[in-house]
Amino acid sequence: MDPQVVEGHPAAVLTEAAKGAELLVVGSHGHGAFTGMLLGSVSHHCVHHATCPVLVVRAGTDRPVRT
């Protein structure tokens, strides 16, 4: 792992950084525009646009959402 500070929208930066990766792991509070929404906007974007599998870890749970 190589820590970096990158400017830009988190969703775009994460999906770009994940190119060539075996797995992208992101967290989600599930705070969206809709009550009860399972994924936040950044994790939702990553799930739909990353070129590798994405593991979403929900806040306050010990059960990840696998995609």
Rosetta blueprint (number, residue, H / E / L):
1 M L
2 D L
3 P L
4 Q L
5 V L
6 V L
7 E L
8 G L
9 H L
10 P H
11 A H
12 A H
13 V H
14 L H
15 T H
16 E H
17 A H
18 A L
19 K L
20 G L
21 A L
22 E L
23 L L
24 L E
25 V E
26 V E
27 G E
28 S E
29 H L
30 G L
31 H L
32 G L
33 A L
34 F L
35 T L
36 G L
37 M L
38 L L
39 L L
40 G L
41 S H
42 V H
43 S H
44 H H
45 H H
46 C H
47 V H
48 H H
49 H H
50 A L
51 T L
52 C L
53 P L
54 V E
55 L E
56 V E
57 V E
58 R E
59 A L
60 G L
61 T L
62 D L
63 R L
64 P L
65 V E
66 R E
67 T L
